[in-house]
Amino acid sequence: MIIFPAIDLRDGKCVRLLRGDFAQETIYSSAPEEIALRWEREGAECLHVVDLDGALAGKPKNTEVIKKILGNVQIPVELGGGIRTLETIENTLALGVTRVILGSAAVQNRDLVKEACRLYGDRIVVGIDAKDGIAAVDGWGISGGISAVELAKELASYGLKTIIYTDIARDGTLSGVNIEATAKLAAASGIDVIASGGVKSLEDIHALKIREEDGIIGVIAGKSIYEGTLSLPEAIAAAR
């Protein structure tokens, strides 16, 4: 199982939101590239980067900062936020990003996901962000009108290899991962799932590790590693 340190970008800064609420923001650094280097030095195998401004605007907004991050680390970087066209996917991969995460586009434009999977294979990841089991879009502010499980099943038919599943109600709360919903999604779709939202401590890592055989292949750590309730090196050791 892989631990993905999260770097959420807003106005060029490294931030965390509470349950995706832009009004409840904590700024951790004005130099996200330095945070990226820190996580790499602590043993991270891959970084999970989200352009929050891009997610709201529907197009990338923090490209210059992302270039700095890519120039600062040697490990793979996956990137999401505002990636909603084939051209944007192509441009994002051309920056040196290893994997592109499609969020709202996966709900609103299924044909895009299908074509992206055909063209780029496992370099395409879909982020399913759910409130009460229903997928949300546009920076988590709007219901997508389809259940996370039904969406995952449909995406599986396109050849999608990996989903990031976030329980919005737990994101940024340090209240523990919704392991049952994550495992259910993995089992129903047959797709590898990365858990997200609510990670607090090593207990979460151990609990997820036990469910690895259900298809949970990784977990995103955000607020926990910034606030110090979880040590990234210890989490990586436990995941291995």
Buried (B, 14 or more C-beta within 10 A) or exposed (E): BBBBBBBBBBEBBBBBBBBBBBEEBEEBBEBBBEBBBBBBEBBBBBBBBBBBBBBBBBBBBBBEBBEBBBEBBEBBBBBBBBBBBEEBBEBBBEBBBBBBBBBBBBBBBBEBBBBBBEEBEEBBBBBBBBBEBBBBBBBBEEBBEBBBBBBBBBBBEBBBBBBBBBBBBBBBBBBBBBBEBBBBBBBBBEBBBBBBBBBBBBEBBEBBBEBBEBBBBBBBBBBBBBEEBBBBEBBBEBBE
